[in-house]
Amino acid sequence: MKRQLLPVGIIGTGKYVPERILTNADLEKMVDTNDEWIVSRTGIRERHIAAPHEATSDLCYEASLKALESAGMKPEDLDLIIVATVTPDSTVPSTACILQDKLGAKGAAAFDLSAACSGFVYGLATAVGFIQNGMYKNALIIGADTLSRITDYTDRNTCVLFGDGAGAVIIGEVPEGRGFQSFDLGAEGAGGNLLKVEAGGSRLPASQETVEGKKHYINMNGTEVFKFAVRVMGTATEKVLTKAGIGKEDIDLFVPHQANIRIIQSAMQRLNLSPDKCVINVDKYANTSAASIPLALVEASEQGRMKEGDTILMVGFGGGLTWGATVLIW
């Protein structure tokens, strides 16, 4: 007899983006580019940039406070904190531990998770597993990145693409029939060189040569990553819907990773979804990596685009290469 799993869903949400906005017009003064080129190829018009004193944990903190308020919880109520990021404050301690201390969530376990732009969905799947096996009752999952710190603003091909932000959710037990219905996670490590930050780890530690060679910045083969994204967005979506026993026609809201408007449009066509069923905010925030999906989800919630019982599809892809998708009944 199959064991009935505890229904786990989202019980609180919050987001935060830095105050400073970097527009396409601003970038025109920095590199050889223009607004029409950026918008037509990416859909991006502006992005938020962290202040010099802001680190990833600071973005996480602001988003987490809002999520706690939304859930009607106190920091000491938290059992687990997962921060999905590729731009931690430091290697050690983890950003999650820094956040735990800032929040005063003394009873919570805390760790970082690295799966690039798919990190938030990976984090959700991990936390749901902990709760369903009875280890914890609730968890705070944050997708947050400060990509401006690893972006080369002399590289016209990449500097237009990225921004900073954080999105947070608290998950716990929800009524029967609600919550996460299925997950599909995957990786294609052979494509790791297509999107990477080469230096700063144990393979190539920081040195004068790595700094001068700009090896601490994002390096990306945009064409190949685009091909990968279009392919896995479709296959991951089909797999996760099949696992949930849900058809494409049952999707009420589609929350994709906000990397490129053309990739999003391709996924919408494959799913035969109308624009009103898709959350698109890449124009305002650009690609915020792990923060992308939660920022879009929280914004949609704030706008009243989701009602109880709606079927939400979230899907993303990123460096690694990785992908992740989930179906949620709101």
Secondary structure, DSSP 8 states (H G I E B T S, - for coil): -------EEEEEEEEE--SEEEEHHHHHTTSS--HHHHHHHH---EEEE--TT--HHHHHHHHHHHHHHHHT--GGG--EEEEE-SS-S-SSS-HHHHHHHHHT-TT-EEEEE--GGGHHHHHHHHHHHHHHTTS-SEEEEEEEEEGGGG--TT-TTTTTTB-EEEEEEEEEE--TT-EEEEEEEEE-GGGGGGEE--SSSSSS---HHHHHTTTTS-EE-HHHHHHHHHHHHHHHHHHHHHHHT--GGG-SEEEE--S-HHHHHHHHHHHT--GGGB---HHHH-B-GGGHHHHHHHHHHHTT---TT-EEEEEEEETTTEEEEEEEE-
